[in-house]
C-alpha cells in the first residue's frame, strides 16, 4: 500500500531527506522513529502529496504521488503535528464540512462523524466551538477528521501526544482494530517507544534525514547485542577477570551485587562463561538475559552507538552513504546500489 523508493527532499541548501526507501503492506502499522528534525514529518508530507520530493518516487494505495496526487489525497487520511482546526466552528460543523469536502453523502458523513465523536468521547461536546476545547480534545477532533472518509492509508504524526492515558489507549486500540479488521494501512510517527513497540510490525529509525535501520522490533533489538545479568555467590575480582577474558564477552561491569556483560552470541558464549567461572572456583547463582527495550535500540542508533559498521551483506547506496541496517529480510522496496539519491 506504500512503496517509497529513494525519497529525498532539499530545502534550498539544506538536505532534509536522503533517499529513504521502504514498503508497507496492506493492514500493517509501520513506524518511523527519530529525533525532532530527523525527516519523519517530511516523509509523511511527501507521501500525502503535500510536498514534492526532490528525488525518488513513491506509490500510495496503488497511485503515483507525482502523477496521481489527487487520487492519493482522496485515499489517505493525515494527522499532522499541529491540528490546524477552524476554531470558530463546533466539532459537529467541522466534521460535516470536511465530510462534504470529501464528497461523502450527508447521511454517510453524519453517521461517520457520530461514530468517531462517540468513540473519542466528544459526542456530548459536539455543539461546543473548537476554540473552547483543550489541547487533547482538539487532537481528538483532528484524529476524527483524518479518519472521517474511511481512508485506506492513514499517516499519523504523534497521534497520542496530547492525550490522557485513557484516550491514548482508545486511539491505540482503534488503530489496531483498523489494521487488523479493516485492513487499513498506518504509517505512524511517534516518540512514544512503548507505543511503537506495541503497535508496529516493522520500524525504520531515521537520523539526520537518513534511514539508518529497519526491521521488526525483535530483530532490531538483536542488532545491539544481548546484555546478560550474572549473579555470583562471591563476585571476587579474579572471577571478574576470568569473565572479562572469556571470548565473546564484552563490557563487564558490576552494579549492586550483580555483574552485567554483553554477549555477541549468548547461546555460544554463556556456556563458556559458566564453565570458566566454575573452573576458577566460582559459584554461579543465576545467569539470565536482561530485558531489552525498544528504547535501548533507538538510543543506540540515534546516538551512533549502533549501526556504525553495516553488516557485510549491506551494500553502499549512491553517494557513498551506507545502506540502513535491515534487521531480518531486506525491505523489498529498498533502492538498489546506484539508485536515486541527492
C-alpha positions in Angstrom: 0.0 0.0 0.0 3.0 2.3 0.4 6.1 1.9 -1.7 8.8 4.6 -1.2 12.0 4.4 -3.3 14.9 6.8 -2.7 12.7 9.7 -1.4 14.8 12.8 -0.9 14.0 16.4 -0.2 16.1 19.6 -0.3 15.0 23.0 1.0 17.4 25.4 -0.6 20.9 24.4 0.5 19.6 22.2 3.3 19.0 18.5 2.6 16.2 17.3 4.8 15.8 13.8 3.5 18.4 11.4 1.9 17.0 8.6 -0.2 14.6 6.9 2.1 13.1 3.6 0.9 10.6 1.2 2.5 7.4 -0.7 1.7 4.3 -1.1 3.9 1.8 -3.9 3.3 -2.0 -3.6 3.5 -3.2 -3.8 7.1 0.3 -3.1 8.5 1.2 -0.5 11.1 4.7 0.7 10.2 6.7 3.1 12.5 9.0 5.9 11.8 11.2 6.8 14.7 13.7 9.6 15.1 14.6 12.8 16.8 12.8 16.0 16.1 14.0 17.2 12.7 15.2 13.8 11.6 12.9 13.8 8.5 9.8 11.8 9.7 7.3 14.6 9.0 8.9 15.5 5.7 8.5 11.8 4.7 4.8 11.9 5.6 4.1 15.1 3.8 5.7 13.8 0.6 3.7 10.6 0.7 0.5 12.5 1.4 1.2 14.8 -1.6 1.7 17.9 0.5 5.3 18.2 -0.7 7.1 17.2 -3.9 10.2 15.1 -3.5 13.5 16.4 -4.8 14.4 12.9 -5.9 12.9 9.4 -5.7 9.4 8.1 -6.3 6.5 6.5 -4.3 3.2 4.9 -4.8 0.4 5.1 -2.2 -2.7 2.9 -2.4 -1.7 2.0 -5.9 -1.2 5.6 -7.2 1.9 7.5 -8.1 2.5 10.6 -5.9 3.9 12.6 -8.8 1.3 12.0 -11.4 -1.8 11.0 -9.4 -1.7 13.3 -6.4 -5.4 13.9 -6.3 -6.1 10.1 -6.3 -3.6 9.7 -3.4 -5.2 12.5 -1.4 -8.6 11.1 -1.8 -7.5 7.7 -0.3 -5.4 8.9 2.6 -6.0 10.5 6.0 -3.4 12.6 7.7 -2.8 13.9 11.2 -0.1 16.5 11.3 1.9 17.7 14.3 -0.4 20.8 14.6 -4.2 20.1 14.4 -4.9 23.3 12.4 -8.6 23.4 13.3 -11.2 26.1 12.2 -11.9 27.1 15.8 -15.0 29.2 15.2 -16.9 26.0 14.2 -18.1 23.5 16.6 -17.0 19.9 16.4 -20.1 18.7 14.5 -20.0 21.5 11.9 -16.2 21.0 11.5 -16.5 17.3 10.7 -19.6 17.8 8.5 -17.6 20.4 6.5 -14.8 18.0 5.9 -17.1 15.2 5.0 -18.6 17.5 2.4 -15.2 18.3 1.0 -14.6 14.5 0.7 -17.9 14.3 -1.2 -19.5 12.0 1.3 -23.3 11.9 1.1 -24.9 13.7 4.1 -26.2 10.5 5.8 -22.8 8.8 5.5 -20.7 11.8 6.8 -23.1 12.4 9.7 -23.0 8.7 10.6 -19.2 8.6 10.5 -19.0 11.9 12.5 -21.2 10.5 15.2 -19.3 7.2 15.3 -15.9 8.9 15.7 -17.1 11.5 18.2 -18.6 8.8 20.4 -15.5 6.7 20.1 -13.3 9.6 21.2 -15.6 10.8 24.0 -16.6 14.1 22.3 -20.3 13.4 21.5 -21.7 15.4 24.3 -19.4 18.4 23.4 -20.2 18.3 19.7 -22.0 21.7 19.8 -19.2 23.5 21.5 -16.9 25.7 19.5 -13.5 24.3 19.0 -11.8 27.3 20.4 -13.1 26.2 23.9 -11.6 22.7 23.5 -8.5 21.6 25.4 -5.4 20.6 23.5 -6.2 17.0 23.9 -9.8 17.5 22.7 -8.5 19.3 19.7 -6.2 16.4 19.0 -9.2 14.0 19.1 -11.1 16.2 16.6 -8.1 16.1 14.3 -8.0 12.3 14.6 -11.7 12.1 13.7 -11.1 14.4 10.7 -8.3 12.1 9.4 -10.5 9.0 9.7 -13.8 10.5 8.6 -13.8 9.3 5.0 -12.6 5.8 5.8 -9.2 6.1 4.1 -7.2 3.1 3.0 -4.0 4.6 4.3 -3.5 6.9 7.3 -0.5 9.0 8.2 -0.4 9.7 11.9 2.2 12.1 13.3 2.3 11.8 17.1 -1.4 10.9 17.4 -1.4 10.4 21.2 1.0 13.2 22.2 -1.6 15.4 23.8 -4.0 12.7 25.1 -4.7 11.5 28.6 -3.8 7.8 29.2 -7.4 6.6 28.7 -7.8 8.4 25.5 -4.4 7.4 24.2 -5.4 3.7 24.8 -8.6 4.3 22.9 -6.7 5.6 19.9 -4.2 2.8 20.0 -6.9 0.1 20.3 -8.8 1.7 17.4 -5.7 1.8 15.2 -5.1 -1.9 15.9 -8.8 -2.6 15.0 -8.5 -0.6 11.7 -5.3 -2.5 10.7 -6.4 -6.0 11.8 -10.1 -5.9 11.0 -10.5 -3.3 8.2 -7.0 -3.8 6.6 -6.2 -0.1 6.9 -2.5 0.7 6.4 -1.0 3.0 9.0 2.3 5.0 8.9 3.0 6.1 12.4 5.5 8.7 13.6 5.9 8.7 17.4 8.3 9.4 20.2 6.4 7.0 22.4 8.6 4.0 22.0 6.4 1.7 24.1 3.5 2.6 21.8 5.7 1.9 18.7 6.8 -1.5 20.1 3.2 -2.5 20.8 1.6 -1.3 17.5 4.2 -1.6 14.8 5.0 -4.8 12.9 8.1 -3.1 11.5 10.0 0.1 12.1 12.5 2.4 10.5 14.9 4.6 12.5 15.8 7.9 10.9 18.7 10.1 11.8 19.6 13.4 10.1 17.4 12.6 7.2 18.9 9.2 6.7 17.2 5.8 7.2 19.8 4.0 9.4 17.9 0.9 10.4 14.8 -1.1 9.6 13.2 -4.3 10.9 10.8 -5.8 13.4 11.2 -4.6 17.0 12.6 -8.0 17.9 15.1 -8.1 15.1 16.2 -4.5 15.8 16.8 -5.5 19.4 19.1 -8.3 18.3 21.4 -5.8 16.5 22.7 -4.2 19.7 23.8 -7.5 21.4 22.2 -9.2 24.3 23.1 -7.9 27.8 23.4 -10.6 30.4 22.9 -10.4 34.2 25.1 -12.7 36.3 24.9 -13.3 40.0 27.9 -15.0 41.7 27.9 -16.2 45.3 31.1 -14.2 45.7 32.0 -11.8 42.9 35.7 -11.8 43.6 38.0 -9.6 41.4 39.8 -12.7 40.0 36.4 -14.2 38.8 35.5 -10.9 37.1 38.9 -11.1 35.4 38.1 -14.6 34.2 34.7 -13.4 32.9 36.2 -10.4 31.0 38.8 -12.8 29.4 36.1 -15.2 28.0 35.9 -14.9 24.2 32.7 -13.2 23.1 32.2 -11.3 26.4 32.1 -7.5 26.1 31.8 -4.6 28.6 31.8 -6.2 32.0 30.5 -4.0 34.8 29.5 -4.6 38.4 26.4 -2.8 39.9 24.8 -3.5 43.3 26.0 -7.1 43.6 25.1 -8.0 40.0 27.5 -8.4 37.1 26.5 -7.2 33.7 28.1 -8.0 30.4 27.2 -8.2 26.7 27.5 -11.4 24.8 27.9 -11.3 21.0 26.3 -14.8 20.7 24.7 -15.7 24.0 23.9 -19.3 23.0 27.6 -19.9 22.4 29.2 -17.6 25.0 27.1 -18.3 28.1 28.1 -22.0 28.5 31.7 -21.0 28.3 31.2 -18.3 30.9 29.6 -20.8 33.4 32.3 -23.4 32.7 35.2 -21.0 33.1 33.8 -19.4 36.3 33.1 -22.8 37.9 36.5 -24.0 36.9 38.0 -20.9 38.6 36.2 -21.8 41.8 33.2 -19.5 41.4 29.6 -20.4 42.2 27.1 -19.1 39.6 23.8 -18.3 41.2 21.9 -17.1 38.1 22.7 -16.1 34.5 19.9 -14.6 32.5 19.3 -12.1 29.7 18.3 -8.6 30.6 15.1 -7.5 29.0 15.9 -5.2 26.1 13.6 -2.3 25.5 13.0 -0.7 22.1 14.2 2.5 23.8 17.7 0.9 24.2 17.8 0.1 20.5 16.6 3.6 19.5 19.1 5.4 21.6 21.9 3.2 20.4 21.2 4.0 16.8 20.4 7.8 17.1 23.5 8.3 19.2 25.6 6.5 16.7 26.4 3.6 19.1 24.9 1.0 16.7 24.9 0.7 13.0 28.2 2.4 12.6 29.6 -0.7 10.9 27.0 -2.1 8.5 26.7 -5.9 8.2 28.8 -7.5 5.5 25.7 -8.1 3.3 24.8 -4.4 3.4 25.6 -2.6 0.1 26.6 1.0 -0.3 23.9 3.4 -1.6 24.7 6.0 -4.2 26.7 9.0 -3.0 28.7 6.9 -0.5 26.1 6.7 2.2 25.9 3.3 3.9 22.6 1.5 3.4 20.4 1.2 6.5 20.7 -1.9 8.6 18.0 -4.3 7.6 17.2 -6.4 10.6 15.6 -9.6 9.2 14.6 -10.0 5.5 15.6 -7.0 3.3 12.9 -4.5 2.5 11.6 -5.3 -1.0 11.3 -1.7 -1.9 14.9 -0.8 -0.9 16.7 1.2 -3.6 19.4 -0.9 -5.2 23.0 0.4 -5.4 23.1 3.2 -7.8 19.5 4.1 -7.0 18.3 7.7 -6.7 19.8 10.0 -4.0 20.7 13.6 -3.6 
